[in-house]
Amino acid sequence: MRRLLLIVGFVLAASSCITPSIPIPPPDPSQMTFQLQGDVGSQSASFSYPMNVNYEDTIVFVFNRAKGIGVIETARADGSVGPTAPVRADLGDEMVVSFQRDDQTVSTCIKLREGAQSSTDYCSP
């Protein structure tokens, strides 16, 4: 009996250490803002995202699929981002925005436009 209690206690203790993490939602395109700078053909874009508790202190990746380049920054303590360092980008380029926390990474890919992004203009599969 003592051995059974010891095994049950061990199993309960081990299972309490494994807490599932709550998934964070992917970034909402309608909350994304890109500010374009420069002339057509040599433009760059800076990314911004408003305060969001889901993204507090996450690592933020802004990657231009068309050009194969991007920037990496850390979200602020309130979950807001930017404006980031500019990344080379032209209107219509596919931009992947990812937020990474511990073992979770969530991403959204949109076709770049000036200012607020469209919640219906996602990247091609």
Secondary structure, 3 states (H helix, E strand, C coil): CHHHHHHHHHHHHHHHCCCCCCCCCCCCHHHCEEEEECCCCCCEEEEEECCCHHHCCCEEEEEECCCCEEEEEECCCCCCECCCCCEECCCCCEEEEEEEECCEEEEEEEECCCEECCCCCECCC
